[in-house]
Amino acid sequence: MIGVLVVDDNPIVRSALRGFLDATDDVRVIGEAADGREAVAIAQFVQPTVTLLDPRMPVADGLSVLGELSRHTSVLALTVDADPNLIARMLRGGARGYLVHGEFDPGELRRAIIAVAAGHGWLSPIAAAVATATVRDHGVHEQAQHDLAERQREARSRYALTQREQDVLALLSEGLSNAAIAHRLLLTEKTVKNHLHHIFAKLGVNSRIEAVLRWIGHT
């Protein structure tokens, strides 16, 4: 028997979910909560296998208590909200599944609870699309960061840049002024200017923009 905690600020939703789940042979509602704060307190006491959690609630919403809830139970988000940003944040925060009202029937809800209880995931179609896009975008970002780091390693070797010169270049590439670079590196502005003079000479450039472009491997 899978014990479930239902967390939703709407009592009608809680009642409907309890009525359906208590009619099944393998799932029972062992607790209800109307907000995130109450959910954490009840979860610590009844130790549900799965918590059906509405991310949007007053007092303390589901997202704000997701991390703490996940230490006591597997969380399955159950909501009318199909906002991609919310879906991504819930999944990154530890939710094992995300169901959007109107995109599942009672049979799928039961199967989702059983899957999450077994340590698997379960996503509505829109949540699955967001998860896929998030993984893809993360992969693209990671590859871009790797490529940039590789180009900078080549630049260090080719132009014999000192560590301090690399530090100055990194801040220069963020668009910082000489004064801001000096503040960040605990240097005087004159020292920063001297570093830039040496950097320009080593890179064979005459401007800040040219230096940054060469540093990130675009020239």
C-alpha positions as a printed Julia matrix, in Angstrom:
219×3 Matrix{Float64}:
   0.0    0.0     0.0
   1.37   3.39   -1.05
   0.72   6.18    1.45
   0.01   9.55   -0.17
  -0.05  13.08    1.21
  -2.27  15.47   -0.77
  -1.18  19.12   -0.66
  -3.48  21.67   -2.28
  -5.1   24.85   -0.99
  -8.39  23.94   -2.69
 -10.43  21.62   -0.41
 -12.53  20.44   -3.36
  -9.41  19.2    -5.15
  -8.19  17.46   -2.01
 -11.55  15.77   -1.51
 -11.74  14.6    -5.12
  -8.22  13.16   -5.0
  -8.92  11.38   -1.71
 -12.15   9.91   -3.06
 -10.46   8.48   -6.12
  -7.28   7.24   -4.5
  -8.99   5.62   -1.52
 -11.06   3.6    -3.98
  -7.95   1.94   -5.43
  -6.4   -1.24   -4.07
  -2.82  -0.05   -3.74
  -2.92   3.67   -2.87
  -4.25   5.4     0.25
  -4.35   9.05    1.27
  -2.77   9.25    4.72
  -2.72  13.02    5.08
  -3.85  16.36    3.66
  -2.39  19.86    3.82
  -3.54  23.25    2.57
  -0.13  24.91    2.28
   3.57  24.11    2.16
   4.3   24.78    5.8
   1.55  22.42    6.92
   2.73  19.85    4.36
   6.24  19.7     5.82
   4.92  19.22    9.36
   2.55  16.43    8.31
   5.13  14.72    6.09
   7.57  14.53    8.98
   4.87  12.88   11.08
   3.16  10.44    8.66
   6.14   9.78    6.32
   4.16   9.44    3.05
   5.72   7.49    0.21
   4.47  10.06   -2.32
   3.29  13.65   -1.92
   0.98  15.24   -4.48
   2.09  18.86   -4.31
   0.52  22.0    -5.77
   3.4   24.43   -6.49
   1.13  27.5    -6.15
  -0.39  27.99   -2.69
  -0.73  30.75   -0.07
   1.3   30.95    3.17
   4.09  28.74    1.79
   3.92  27.5    -1.78
   5.05  24.1    -2.98
   8.21  25.38   -4.61
   9.46  27.01   -1.42
   9.22  23.77    0.6
  10.13  21.31   -2.15
  13.67  20.74   -0.92
  12.59  20.02    2.64
   9.66  17.85    1.57
  11.91  15.8    -0.7
  13.89  14.66    2.35
  10.8   12.87    3.66
   8.88  11.82    0.55
   8.92  11.56   -3.23
   7.18  14.59   -4.71
   4.79  14.54   -7.65
   3.71  18.04   -8.68
  -0.01  18.2    -9.44
  -1.25  21.56  -10.69
  -3.13  23.58  -13.29
   0.01  25.64  -13.94
   1.87  24.7   -17.13
   4.36  27.58  -16.97
   7.67  26.26  -18.4
   9.73  28.18  -15.87
   7.8   26.67  -12.95
   8.07  23.18  -14.44
  11.83  23.55  -14.84
  12.26  24.89  -11.3
  10.2   22.09   -9.78
  12.11  19.4   -11.63
  15.48  20.96  -10.77
  14.33  21.3    -7.16
  13.74  17.59   -6.77
  10.2   16.79   -7.92
  10.1   13.3    -9.47
   7.09  14.08  -11.62
   4.86  16.85  -12.88
   1.2   16.41  -13.88
  -0.94  19.19  -15.31
  -4.68  19.06  -14.65
  -6.54  18.32  -17.87
  -3.64  16.31  -19.3
  -4.22  13.09  -17.35
  -7.04  10.79  -16.3
  -7.49   8.96  -12.96
  -5.79   5.87  -14.33
  -2.68   7.85  -15.29
  -2.61   9.52  -11.88
  -2.52   6.1   -10.19
   0.22   4.9   -12.55
   2.2    8.09  -11.93
   1.99   7.6    -8.15
   3.15   4.0    -8.45
   6.04   5.01  -10.72
   7.19   7.82   -8.44
   6.91   5.54   -5.4
   9.26   3.13   -7.18
  11.8    5.89   -7.77
  10.89   6.63  -11.37
   9.65   9.83  -12.99
   6.33  10.72  -14.6
   5.64  13.82  -16.68
   2.67  15.3   -18.5
   3.47  15.91  -22.18
   4.15  19.63  -21.66
   6.38  18.92  -18.65
   8.28  16.31  -20.67
   8.85  18.86  -23.42
  10.21  21.4   -20.93
  12.49  18.79  -19.32
  13.87  17.8   -22.71
  14.51  21.42  -23.68
  16.21  22.11  -20.34
  18.59  19.17  -20.74
  19.33  20.15  -24.34
  19.99  23.8   -23.46
  22.17  22.76  -20.53
  24.2   20.56  -22.85
  24.64  23.39  -25.34
  25.72  25.73  -22.53
  28.18  23.2   -21.13
  29.71  22.62  -24.56
  30.04  26.37  -25.14
  31.76  26.79  -21.76
  34.12  23.91  -22.57
  34.97  25.38  -25.97
  35.64  28.81  -24.46
  37.9   27.33  -21.78
  39.83  25.41  -24.43
  40.37  28.55  -26.53
  41.57  30.42  -23.47
  44.04  27.66  -22.6
  45.44  27.94  -26.11
  45.69  31.72  -25.74
  47.56  31.41  -22.43
  50.09  29.08  -24.0
  50.48  30.99  -27.26
  50.86  34.46  -25.78
  52.62  33.55  -22.51
  50.13  35.42  -20.35
  50.8   35.57  -16.62
  48.08  34.6   -14.15
  47.5   38.25  -13.25
  47.21  39.2   -16.92
  44.63  36.43  -17.32
  42.7   37.8   -14.35
  42.68  41.28  -15.88
  41.58  39.91  -19.25
  38.76  37.89  -17.69
  37.36  41.01  -16.02
  37.95  43.06  -19.15
  35.83  40.55  -21.07
  33.0   41.2   -18.58
  33.04  44.85  -19.63
  34.59  46.23  -16.44
  36.39  49.57  -16.42
  39.98  49.97  -15.25
  38.7   51.31  -11.92
  36.35  48.34  -11.46
  39.1   45.86  -12.37
  41.44  47.53   -9.88
  38.78  47.29   -7.18
  38.06  43.6    -7.86
  41.75  42.62   -7.94
  42.86  44.95   -5.13
  45.22  46.83   -7.44
  45.8   50.46   -8.31
  44.45  51.77  -11.59
  48.01  52.47  -12.69
  48.91  48.8   -12.15
  45.87  47.74  -14.2
  46.96  50.08  -17.02
  50.44  48.55  -16.94
  48.96  45.05  -17.16
  46.82  46.13  -20.11
  49.87  47.6   -21.84
  51.67  44.25  -21.51
  48.57  42.32  -22.57
  48.11  44.44  -25.71
  51.78  43.93  -26.61
  51.64  40.15  -26.12
  48.39  39.76  -28.04
  49.46  42.17  -30.79
  46.36  44.37  -30.44
  45.68  48.06  -29.92
  42.32  48.16  -28.14
  40.31  46.58  -25.35
  37.8   45.11  -27.78
  40.54  43.49  -29.88
  42.09  42.06  -26.72
  38.82  40.51  -25.58
  38.08  39.07  -29.03
  41.51  37.48  -29.19
  41.19  36.18  -25.63
  37.91  34.39  -26.35
  39.24  33.04  -29.62
  37.31  35.06  -32.19
  40.37  36.55  -33.92
